[in-house]
Amino acid sequence: MTDYIDTEVNINNQIWRVADKRWKYGREWIYTLSRENIDGTYENLQLNKDALIKIIESGSKVMNYDI
């Protein structure tokens, strides 16, 4: 799988969804992870591709994707 959009990843017992992928700084892919709070607001987390892959490979529970 090369495109992680809409993949759900469990980080610290919270489900984060890969919401966006951007080419940033002209040299690397940046992924925006998003999750909705109880009050309807959203939290965002930005990771580069290497960090996202390391989280997935570290044994984090990944939804909607067979490892």
C-alpha positions in Angstrom: 0.0 0.0 0.0 1.6 3.3 -1.1 -1.3 5.6 -0.3 -2.3 5.8 3.4 -5.3 8.1 3.0 -8.3 7.0 5.2 -6.1 4.5 7.0 -6.9 4.5 10.7 -4.0 4.1 13.2 -4.2 3.5 16.9 -1.7 5.8 18.7 -1.8 5.8 22.5 -5.2 4.1 22.5 -6.7 6.8 20.3 -7.8 6.3 16.7 -6.3 8.7 14.2 -7.3 8.8 10.6 -4.8 9.8 7.8 -6.8 12.7 6.3 -4.3 14.4 4.0 -1.0 13.8 2.1 1.1 16.8 0.9 4.4 17.3 -0.7 6.1 19.7 1.6 9.4 21.6 1.5 9.8 20.2 -2.0 11.4 17.0 -0.7 9.1 14.9 1.5 5.6 13.7 1.9 3.8 15.0 5.0 0.7 13.1 6.3 -2.0 14.9 8.4 -3.6 12.6 11.0 -6.9 13.8 12.4 -9.3 12.7 15.1 -12.6 14.1 16.4 -13.0 15.0 20.0 -16.2 14.5 22.0 -17.2 18.2 21.6 -17.0 18.0 17.8 -13.6 19.7 17.4 -10.7 18.1 15.6 -7.1 17.5 16.6 -4.5 17.2 13.9 -1.1 15.7 13.9 1.5 16.0 11.1 4.1 13.3 10.4 6.5 12.6 7.6 6.2 9.4 5.7 9.1 7.7 7.6 7.5 8.5 11.0 4.1 7.1 9.8 5.7 3.9 8.6 7.7 3.5 11.8 4.5 3.8 13.9 2.7 1.3 11.7 5.7 -1.1 11.8 6.1 -0.7 15.6 3.1 -2.9 16.2 0.5 -0.2 16.5 -3.0 -1.5 15.8 -3.8 -0.5 12.2 -7.5 -0.5 11.1 -8.6 -1.0 7.4 -5.2 -2.5 6.4 -3.8 -6.0 6.5 -0.1 -6.0 7.6 
